[in-house]
Structures are given as structure tokens and as C-alpha cells.
Amino acid sequence: MTETARRRASFNTLTVSQVRPLTKDSVEVTFEVPEHLIEDYNYAPGQYVALRATIDGQEVRRSYSICAEPVPGEIRVAIKRDLGGLFSNWANDTLAAGYQIDVMNPQGAFVSKGNITSLNEPQKIAEDAKAVGGEHMVAFAAGSGITPIIAIARTVLKASENSTFDLVYANKSALDVMFAEEVGDLKDKYPTRFAVHHMLSREQRVNPLMSGRIDDEKLNTILDYVIQVDKADEWFLCGPFELVQLCRDTLAERGVPEENVRFELFTTGRPEAPAGQHGKAVEVDPGGNNYSIAFTLDGTSGSVESPVSANETILNAALRVRADVPFACAGGVCGTCRAKVIDGEVEMAENYALEKDEVDAGYVLTCQARPCTDKVTVDFDA
């Protein structure tokens, strides 16, 4: 785990410099990063930022992966329209150059453990890549899951002449392929080191293997005949829950070490578990049947009583007394609300963001963690 992967989350107001259409339902948004904030917005390819805006009188937060290799002074994200999505539809229909919205500094651990942990230091990245003798990376992306992977691929291929990259990219049709031109450019620029395998679920391709959805049979065929599993050093999976889980399970069955597989979800695919907690109103039990939750944030201690009957998360309870408690998705996906349990015990409902070593060290996602003991203390600064 890199230090930058878990830096303290904070928002700053940034100006949109460009909004560029990618497909009919997606745009690339570029933010200007002023000189005095450049260090705060350094990032590793694969990380994300949370965006915060007020839409129709409602504060809305959404997380989006950075889609470009590190360039000081700017942040680029891709936003795909979601059916009924408040933020994504607003961004595609309304957001334009000159708008100012709040952007969280880069977060996330969907980064290579091998040779791209440096931030905005191309020379250092190249030195790291040379030291490990190049790597072979494989990525499975679906739809907007290409966003962090295109940044990783661009950086790795540019940094090391010895590194190679295989990309399996699933979409509904050719018109739905985000960054189609950029992916094609990478293929033209690195013809012997970058291979892309487009899979279209609603279009017939010449090779029937590349037509239809990725299911268990297709995935195993790809791993048998297209991808050299034993030659891959790192795997990157980004897309819907079902695809990511299928790939993880299949790779595990084939003996790929868990630590070599990186994955990121944009959603959990569980509509029955809605995200988005904003410190909803909860009344303390006057009879005293409450959990006592203490926390440290920015070096300051806080505490709140949480009624046992409310079954609320630590994040929700903390937001009732501190509006600046960090969070983005509130669905167990992004990891922004991460904190370390110092005292007491909690139970996490879901975890799609923390790695095993973090959980073993006592870290939890406060948006998914609920007290199991009368008193619980967590540290957001740890």
C-alpha cells in the first residue's frame, strides 16, 4: 500500500477547463489545478477523485477515476451517463468550461504495486520500471471501467520499453466504446507491446469468442487461448460487480495469487443496499440504550451517541456532529471514509475497497461499519 493511496481526503474548488464528448453518453472533464495545489493533486494512475456539487438544491457526491497519465496542473475524469443518475446526467447535459465545483484530492489503491507508484515523476517511474525489468499486465474492463485502466496503460507503456499490456475491453457496441481513439492510438504506438481484445455484447464480430457477454465459458476460453496467464505479473479488473467477481474467482481457481489481482468497482450492483448517507436525523434513546462512538479527525476528538435501535453506521453517526467527515460513495466501494478502530468492535456489512492487510490492521469502512460493543473509538487520521 502506497502512502499516496490513502492520503487524508479533502475538497478544493477547481475550475473546469474543458468538457469533451467521448460517446453520445459520456464526456471527459478536465479541471485546472492551480500551482499552489499541484502537490495536493499529485496522483498515481488508477486513482480517483470525488466530485461534489449542488444540483437542484441537493448536495451530490460522486467518485470518478482519473483517465490520464499524471500531468501537473490538471485532472481529467470521464463521466458516463447513468439511467436516472442525478450527477452523471447533469455533468453530460450542463457541465461546461468555466464551471467551478468541489474536487477531492486523489484517493484509491487501484494502482500498480510494481512500477507506477511515483506521482507526476516520469523519470522516477521510468527508473522503477527499468529496475524490475518490465512487467506484463493484463486488464479486464467493461464500459466506463476503462477509465482508470487507460491511465495505467498509457503510463506503463510510456515509462518502460520492456513492459507489455493486454486489455480485454467489453462494451455493448462499437459506438459505446469510451476512449476508442485513445485505445487505437496506443495499439498503433506500441504494436508489439499492447494488445487489445474488444468484446461486443450486442454486435456480431468475425471471431465469435469476441461476441456476446463475458460469461464463465468465454472467460476460460480467453484465459486458455488469448491471455498467457502464467506470464502475467499484475491483473487489473474494473467494471460491474458480476464481471469483476467472475474474473477474481476464475483467476483464484487458476492459482493466480490474490495480491497480484487489483480490482475496482464503480457500483456494487446491489440496488437493495442504496448508498448515500448524509447524517440522517437520529434521536438518542433517552433510556440510555445507546452506543458511544468516539473519533479523531484532523487531530480533533469528537463523540456521538448512537441509539442501538437505529442500527446506523459510524459514518452516519459521525456526520451528525462533524459535517466534514470524509466520504464519497457511502456504498463500500471507494474507501474514502476509511478509519482505524482503536477501541471496541465493529462489523462491516460490505467491503469492496480495503485490502486484506488493511482489514487485518484494524481499518474499516465507516460507511459500512456498525458498533458491536457499547463503546467504539475510530481514528480517521490513522
C-alpha positions as a Python dict, from the first residue, in 0.01 Angstrom:
ca = {
    (1, 'M'): (0, 0, 0),
    (2, 'T'): (148, 333, -102),
    (3, 'E'): (136, 637, 116),
    (4, 'T'): (-43, 835, -154),
    (5, 'A'): (-309, 569, -191),
    (6, 'R'): (-453, 659, 149),
    (7, 'R'): (-380, 1026, 198),
    (8, 'R'): (-620, 1240, 401),
    (9, 'A'): (-922, 1331, 188),
    (10, 'S'): (-1007, 1700, 143),
    (11, 'F'): (-1203, 1909, -108),
    (12, 'N'): (-1093, 2217, -302),
    (13, 'T'): (-1289, 2419, -555),
    (14, 'L'): (-1148, 2369, -905),
    (15, 'T'): (-1243, 2523, -1241),
    (16, 'V'): (-1348, 2315, -1540),
    (17, 'S'): (-1123, 2398, -1836),
    (18, 'Q'): (-1277, 2162, -2092),
    (19, 'V'): (-1564, 1920, -2142),
    (20, 'R'): (-1501, 1682, -2434),
    (21, 'P'): (-1758, 1434, -2568),
    (22, 'L'): (-1634, 1073, -2575),
    (23, 'T'): (-1950, 894, -2687),
    (24, 'K'): (-2312, 1002, -2709),
    (25, 'D'): (-2346, 918, -2339),
    (26, 'S'): (-2010, 1013, -2190),
    (27, 'V'): (-1777, 1310, -2154),
    (28, 'E'): (-1422, 1377, -2042),
    (29, 'V'): (-1398, 1664, -1794),
    (30, 'T'): (-1069, 1846, -1737),
    (31, 'F'): (-1008, 2053, -1422),
    (32, 'E'): (-741, 2318, -1381),
    (33, 'V'): (-523, 2265, -1074),
    (34, 'P'): (-371, 2594, -953),
    (35, 'E'): (0, 2598, -881),
    (36, 'H'): (-40, 2612, -503),
    (37, 'L'): (-246, 2288, -512),
    (38, 'I'): (-36, 2087, -757),
    (39, 'E'): (129, 1882, -484),
    (40, 'D'): (-210, 1807, -325),
    (41, 'Y'): (-339, 1676, -659),
    (42, 'N'): (-44, 1456, -750),
    (43, 'Y'): (-170, 1109, -823),
    (44, 'A'): (-82, 758, -933),
    (45, 'P'): (-251, 622, -1248),
    (46, 'G'): (-562, 433, -1141),
    (47, 'Q'): (-665, 665, -858),
    (48, 'Y'): (-994, 855, -844),
    (49, 'V'): (-1135, 1187, -727),
    (50, 'A'): (-1472, 1259, -569),
    (51, 'L'): (-1674, 1547, -713),
    (52, 'R'): (-1920, 1748, -505),
    (53, 'A'): (-2185, 1977, -648),
    (54, 'T'): (-2523, 2119, -552),
    (55, 'I'): (-2785, 2006, -804),
    (56, 'D'): (-3149, 2112, -768),
    (57, 'G'): (-3072, 2225, -413),
    (58, 'Q'): (-2923, 1889, -315),
    (59, 'E'): (-2558, 1818, -235),
    (60, 'V'): (-2443, 1529, -451),
    (61, 'R'): (-2109, 1344, -435),
    (62, 'R'): (-1981, 1101, -692),
    (63, 'S'): (-1643, 935, -744),
    (64, 'Y'): (-1478, 916, -1086),
    (65, 'S'): (-1147, 762, -1189),
    (66, 'I'): (-875, 980, -1337),
    (67, 'C'): (-838, 889, -1704),
    (68, 'A'): (-500, 1042, -1793),
    (69, 'E'): (-139, 977, -1707),
    (70, 'P'): (-4, 1218, -1443),
    (71, 'V'): (32, 1574, -1572),
    (72, 'P'): (98, 1854, -1320),
    (73, 'G'): (-168, 2122, -1326),
    (74, 'E'): (-470, 1923, -1441),
    (75, 'I'): (-705, 1640, -1351),
    (76, 'R'): (-915, 1458, -1610),
    (77, 'V'): (-1210, 1229, -1540),
    (78, 'A'): (-1461, 1052, -1761),
    (79, 'I'): (-1830, 1063, -1670),
    (80, 'K'): (-2073, 820, -1831),
    (81, 'R'): (-2445, 891, -1821),
    (82, 'D'): (-2635, 655, -1590),
    (83, 'L'): (-3006, 596, -1634),
    (84, 'G'): (-3164, 817, -1369),
    (85, 'G'): (-2822, 929, -1244),
    (86, 'L'): (-2854, 1279, -1099),
    (87, 'F'): (-2487, 1376, -1118),
    (88, 'S'): (-2393, 1195, -1440),
    (89, 'N'): (-2685, 1339, -1635),
    (90, 'W'): (-2612, 1689, -1503),
    (91, 'A'): (-2246, 1655, -1599),
    (92, 'N'): (-2329, 1535, -1952),
    (93, 'D'): (-2604, 1792, -2013),
    (94, 'T'): (-2493, 2101, -1822),
    (95, 'L'): (-2131, 2097, -1705),
    (96, 'A'): (-1912, 2323, -1922),
    (97, 'A'): (-1581, 2508, -1924),
    (98, 'G'): (-1579, 2780, -1658),
    (99, 'Y'): (-1789, 2590, -1405),
    (100, 'Q'): (-1644, 2557, -1057),
    (101, 'I'): (-1715, 2253, -841),
    (102, 'D'): (-1551, 2087, -543),
    (103, 'V'): (-1296, 1818, -623),
    (104, 'M'): (-1144, 1589, -360),
    (105, 'N'): (-771, 1524, -378),
    (106, 'P'): (-688, 1190, -547),
    (107, 'Q'): (-759, 874, -350),
    (108, 'G'): (-764, 499, -401),
    (109, 'A'): (-541, 194, -418),
    (110, 'F'): (-622, 70, -770),
    (111, 'V'): (-260, 123, -868),
    (112, 'S'): (26, -98, -970),
    (113, 'K'): (236, -235, -688),
    (114, 'G'): (522, -284, -929),
    (115, 'N'): (632, 26, -1109),
    (116, 'I'): (388, 316, -1114),
    (117, 'T'): (371, 425, -753),
    (118, 'S'): (552, 755, -816),
    (119, 'L'): (342, 1065, -865),
    (120, 'N'): (397, 1309, -1151),
    (121, 'E'): (760, 1199, -1175),
    (122, 'P'): (806, 1039, -1519),
    (123, 'Q'): (1179, 993, -1469),
    (124, 'K'): (1124, 813, -1137),
    (125, 'I'): (857, 594, -1296),
    (126, 'A'): (1096, 501, -1576),
    (127, 'E'): (1370, 418, -1326),
    (128, 'D'): (1133, 199, -1123),
    (129, 'A'): (1019, 18, -1439),
    (130, 'K'): (1377, -43, -1550),
    (131, 'A'): (1467, -177, -1206),
    (132, 'V'): (1204, -450, -1223),
    (133, 'G'): (1288, -534, -1584),
    (134, 'G'): (944, -458, -1722),
    (135, 'E'): (611, -624, -1641),
    (136, 'H'): (331, -794, -1826),
    (137, 'M'): (-3, -654, -1716),
    (138, 'V'): (-349, -777, -1804),
    (139, 'A'): (-670, -577, -1766),
    (140, 'F'): (-1038, -662, -1799),
    (141, 'A'): (-1259, -355, -1837),
    (142, 'A'): (-1627, -312, -1914),
    (143, 'G'): (-1786, 15, -2022),
    (144, 'S'): (-1665, 306, -1811),
    (145, 'G'): (-1432, 64, -1632),
    (146, 'I'): (-1177, 162, -1897),
    (147, 'T'): (-1126, 498, -1726),
    (148, 'P'): (-858, 410, -1470),
    (149, 'I'): (-712, 137, -1689),
    (150, 'I'): (-640, 368, -1984),
    (151, 'A'): (-438, 587, -1746),
    (152, 'I'): (-243, 288, -1615),
    (153, 'A'): (-177, 150, -1965),
    (154, 'R'): (-60, 484, -2104),
    (155, 'T'): (179, 539, -1814),
    (156, 'V'): (324, 190, -1801),
    (157, 'L'): (383, 161, -2177),
    (158, 'K'): (543, 506, -2193),
    (159, 'A'): (761, 453, -1887),
    (160, 'S'): (916, 117, -1969),
    (161, 'E'): (1028, -22, -2304),
    (162, 'N'): (1013, -371, -2154),
    (163, 'S'): (656, -363, -2021),
    (164, 'T'): (366, -521, -2208),
    (165, 'F'): (-10, -486, -2165),
    (166, 'D'): (-312, -699, -2262),
    (167, 'L'): (-656, -536, -2248),
    (168, 'V'): (-987, -720, -2276),
    (169, 'Y'): (-1248, -447, -2321),
    (170, 'A'): (-1621, -529, -2315),
    (171, 'N'): (-1896, -299, -2443),
    (172, 'K'): (-2245, -324, -2588),
    (173, 'S'): (-2150, -191, -2932),
    (174, 'A'): (-1869, -11, -3114),
    (175, 'L'): (-2049, 320, -3058),
    (176, 'D'): (-2034, 265, -2682),
    (177, 'V'): (-1656, 229, -2665),
    (178, 'M'): (-1516, 507, -2448),
    (179, 'F'): (-1165, 626, -2542),
    (180, 'A'): (-1185, 427, -2866),
    (181, 'E'): (-943, 664, -3040),
    (182, 'E'): (-700, 663, -2747),
    (183, 'V'): (-700, 284, -2726),
    (184, 'G'): (-638, 267, -3100),
    (185, 'D'): (-353, 516, -3070),
    (186, 'L'): (-189, 301, -2804),
    (187, 'K'): (-213, -1, -3033),
    (188, 'D'): (-52, 197, -3318),
    (189, 'K'): (220, 340, -3096),
    (190, 'Y'): (308, 13, -2920),
    (191, 'P'): (212, -260, -3171),
    (192, 'T'): (429, -528, -3015),
    (193, 'R'): (367, -438, -2651),
    (194, 'F'): (-4, -351, -2635),
    (195, 'A'): (-280, -592, -2735),
    (196, 'V'): (-649, -500, -2715),
    (197, 'H'): (-933, -751, -2744),
    (198, 'H'): (-1270, -579, -2800),
    (199, 'M'): (-1576, -777, -2693),
    (200, 'L'): (-1918, -652, -2804),
    (201, 'S'): (-2230, -798, -2647),
    (202, 'R'): (-2481, -661, -2900),
    (203, 'E'): (-2280, -677, -3221),
    (204, 'Q'): (-2160, -980, -3411),
    (205, 'R'): (-1785, -988, -3461),
    (206, 'V'): (-1585, -1205, -3700),
    (207, 'N'): (-1446, -1404, -3408),
    (208, 'P'): (-1746, -1548, -3218),
    (209, 'L'): (-1536, -1551, -2899),
    (210, 'M'): (-1541, -1170, -2906),
    (211, 'S'): (-1920, -1151, -2946),
    (212, 'G'): (-2167, -1161, -2657),
    (213, 'R'): (-2123, -1112, -2285),
    (214, 'I'): (-1826, -1241, -2089),
    (215, 'D'): (-1953, -1549, -1908),
    (216, 'D'): (-1769, -1833, -1739),
    (217, 'E'): (-1716, -2027, -2064),
    (218, 'K'): (-1590, -1727, -2261),
    (219, 'L'): (-1364, -1614, -1982),
    (220, 'N'): (-1197, -1953, -1950),
    (221, 'T'): (-1153, -1975, -2327),
    (222, 'I'): (-987, -1632, -2328),
    (223, 'L'): (-756, -1738, -2046),
    (224, 'D'): (-676, -2064, -2227),
    (225, 'Y'): (-605, -1927, -2573),
    (226, 'V'): (-574, -1546, -2570),
    (227, 'I'): (-403, -1445, -2244),
    (228, 'Q'): (-88, -1612, -2113),
    (229, 'V'): (-195, -1642, -1751),
    (230, 'D'): (139, -1771, -1626),
    (231, 'K'): (323, -1474, -1783),
    (232, 'A'): (109, -1203, -1621),
    (233, 'D'): (261, -1010, -1330),
    (234, 'E'): (-44, -799, -1241),
    (235, 'W'): (-414, -810, -1320),
    (236, 'F'): (-650, -510, -1322),
    (237, 'L'): (-1026, -564, -1315),
    (238, 'C'): (-1273, -277, -1343),
    (239, 'G'): (-1640, -295, -1426),
    (240, 'P'): (-1971, -419, -1287),
    (241, 'F'): (-1972, -639, -978),
    (242, 'E'): (-2068, -960, -1159),
    (243, 'L'): (-1783, -937, -1412),
    (244, 'V'): (-1520, -840, -1157),
    (245, 'Q'): (-1624, -1120, -922),
    (246, 'L'): (-1628, -1376, -1205),
    (247, 'C'): (-1274, -1276, -1304),
    (248, 'R'): (-1149, -1283, -944),
    (249, 'D'): (-1296, -1627, -878),
    (250, 'T'): (-1167, -1771, -1204),
    (251, 'L'): (-815, -1634, -1155),
    (252, 'A'): (-811, -1773, -800),
    (253, 'E'): (-913, -2115, -933),
    (254, 'R'): (-620, -2096, -1174),
    (255, 'G'): (-375, -2028, -894),
    (256, 'V'): (-317, -1656, -951),
    (257, 'P'): (-207, -1506, -616),
    (258, 'E'): (-465, -1272, -466),
    (259, 'E'): (-206, -999, -416),
    (260, 'N'): (-145, -987, -793),
    (261, 'V'): (-508, -904, -871),
    (262, 'R'): (-621, -543, -841),
    (263, 'F'): (-991, -464, -875),
    (264, 'E'): (-1222, -168, -859),
    (265, 'L'): (-1599, -138, -870),
    (266, 'F'): (-1799, 167, -969),
    (267, 'T'): (-2104, 16, -801),
    (268, 'T'): (-2169, -299, -603),
    (269, 'G'): (-2458, -399, -827),
    (270, 'R'): (-2682, -426, -521),
    (271, 'P'): (-2978, -186, -561),
    (272, 'E'): (-3133, -322, -242),
    (273, 'A'): (-2843, -165, -50),
    (274, 'P'): (-2867, 204, -150),
    (275, 'A'): (-2571, 431, -94),
    (276, 'G'): (-2567, 792, 13),
    (277, 'Q'): (-2577, 876, 379),
    (278, 'H'): (-2576, 1238, 479),
    (279, 'G'): (-2607, 1234, 855),
    (280, 'K'): (-2978, 1146, 859),
    (281, 'A'): (-3171, 1252, 1165),
    (282, 'V'): (-3146, 1008, 1455),
    (283, 'E'): (-3270, 1068, 1807),
    (284, 'V'): (-3067, 942, 2102),
    (285, 'D'): (-3251, 689, 2317),
    (286, 'P'): (-3348, 873, 2638),
    (287, 'G'): (-3346, 537, 2817),
    (288, 'G'): (-2972, 515, 2763),
    (289, 'N'): (-2971, 220, 2522),
    (290, 'N'): (-2706, 383, 2301),
    (291, 'Y'): (-2365, 309, 2157),
    (292, 'S'): (-2094, 558, 2246),
    (293, 'I'): (-1884, 642, 1939),
    (294, 'A'): (-1566, 847, 1970),
    (295, 'F'): (-1349, 952, 1678),
    (296, 'T'): (-1044, 1157, 1583),
    (297, 'L'): (-1049, 1373, 1270),
    (298, 'D'): (-785, 1629, 1174),
    (299, 'G'): (-630, 1593, 1518),
    (300, 'T'): (-954, 1687, 1694),
    (301, 'S'): (-1159, 1448, 1905),
    (302, 'G'): (-1533, 1413, 1871),
    (303, 'S'): (-1803, 1188, 2009),
    (304, 'V'): (-2165, 1100, 1946),
    (305, 'E'): (-2429, 873, 2099),
    (306, 'S'): (-2596, 630, 1861),
    (307, 'P'): (-2920, 452, 1958),
    (308, 'V'): (-2895, 76, 1930),
    (309, 'S'): (-3239, 66, 1767),
    (310, 'A'): (-3124, 290, 1479),
    (311, 'N'): (-2861, 43, 1358),
    (312, 'E'): (-2677, 333, 1198),
    (313, 'T'): (-2326, 327, 1061),
    (314, 'I'): (-2032, 501, 1226),
    (315, 'L'): (-2017, 739, 927),
    (316, 'N'): (-2380, 841, 966),
    (317, 'A'): (-2338, 896, 1339),
    (318, 'A'): (-2019, 1099, 1296),
    (319, 'L'): (-2175, 1317, 1025),
    (320, 'R'): (-2440, 1429, 1272),
    (321, 'V'): (-2172, 1611, 1474),
    (322, 'R'): (-1900, 1675, 1213),
    (323, 'A'): (-2009, 1769, 860),
    (324, 'D'): (-1651, 1740, 732),
    (325, 'V'): (-1615, 1367, 797),
    (326, 'P'): (-1472, 1232, 468),
    (327, 'F'): (-1689, 1017, 244),
    (328, 'A'): (-1782, 989, -122),
    (329, 'C'): (-1981, 683, -233),
    (330, 'A'): (-2110, 566, 107),
    (331, 'G'): (-2153, 224, -53),
    (332, 'G'): (-1836, 42, 49),
    (333, 'V'): (-1672, 91, -291),
    (334, 'C'): (-1437, 390, -283),
    (335, 'G'): (-1265, 374, 58),
    (336, 'T'): (-1275, 749, 127),
    (337, 'C'): (-1437, 701, 470),
    (338, 'R'): (-1164, 463, 590),
    (339, 'A'): (-1071, 477, 961),
    (340, 'K'): (-887, 261, 1209),
    (341, 'V'): (-1066, 101, 1503),
    (342, 'I'): (-876, 198, 1817),
    (343, 'D'): (-1113, 58, 2078),
    (344, 'G'): (-1419, -167, 2072),
    (345, 'E'): (-1552, -385, 1793),
    (346, 'V'): (-1748, -317, 1475),
    (347, 'E'): (-1897, -523, 1194),
    (348, 'M'): (-1869, -428, 826),
    (349, 'A'): (-2163, -510, 601),
    (350, 'E'): (-1964, -481, 277),
    (351, 'N'): (-1603, -416, 178),
    (352, 'Y'): (-1501, -359, -182),
    (353, 'A'): (-1226, -105, -111),
    (354, 'L'): (-994, -220, 167),
    (355, 'E'): (-728, -481, 113),
    (356, 'K'): (-673, -775, 345),
    (357, 'D'): (-367, -622, 511),
    (358, 'E'): (-565, -309, 594),
    (359, 'V'): (-853, -505, 747),
    (360, 'D'): (-605, -715, 944),
    (361, 'A'): (-452, -392, 1075),
    (362, 'G'): (-788, -276, 1209),
    (363, 'Y'): (-909, -45, 931),
    (364, 'V'): (-1277, -33, 839),
    (365, 'L'): (-1507, 147, 600),
    (366, 'T'): (-1712, 362, 836),
    (367, 'C'): (-1998, 379, 584),
    (368, 'Q'): (-2038, 3, 628),
    (369, 'A'): (-1929, -38, 992),
    (370, 'R'): (-2170, -63, 1283),
    (371, 'P'): (-2079, -92, 1654),
    (372, 'C'): (-2082, -432, 1819),
    (373, 'T'): (-1973, -309, 2163),
    (374, 'D'): (-2105, -37, 2392),
    (375, 'K'): (-1807, 188, 2318),
    (376, 'V'): (-1620, 226, 1989),
    (377, 'T'): (-1333, 458, 1903),
    (378, 'V'): (-1206, 514, 1550),
    (379, 'D'): (-931, 731, 1404),
    (380, 'F'): (-984, 889, 1061),
    (381, 'D'): (-629, 1028, 1071),
    (382, 'A'): (-455, 690, 1114),
}
